[in-house]
Amino acid sequence: MDELAQVAPAFVEMAHRIVWATAATVDERNRPWTRVLHPIWQFDGERLVGWIATSPTPTKRAHLNANPYLSLTYWHPDQDTANAHCRAELCEDDDTRVWLWENFASAPEPVGYDPAIIPPWSGGPTSPAFVALRLEPWWLRVQPGALMAGDPTAKILHWRERD
């Protein structure tokens, strides 16, 4: 079985359970910036893609134009952690934005929510304040907190895209 097929389901389970991730980009002067975001992940058995409903701020645009990568870290108080290093792209076409809006609205909680509750997005999925941020991971890591507690069955899972 492919390494991604072994790691991606564990990554998605942990990410969707934790929900919120610290996301880091790099500015034009190579300085890191972090923010907290709410991704949703899809794994079709061969490819893992993440999506973030977000606002296209000038800062976010500048960072992704200068360096189209984003790093995510999920952390839970029981010490479960998951990381994803991704290529990132803002998708501004109406079809993608409507699709992502509906995807979040129809997903089960805790990862699913109604995007209309976010005040800048009250104009709906085709509002200028709403875009889709597409993530294609090239590196994943999943570490259960039980590992730190000495559980001999717990193990770190990791995957890296082959160059």
Helices and strands as residue ranges (DSSP letters): H 3-18, E 21-26, E 32-37, E 39-43, E 48-54, H 58-66, E 69-75, E 81-91, H 94-106, G 115-117, G 119-121, E 131-143, G 145-147, E 157-160
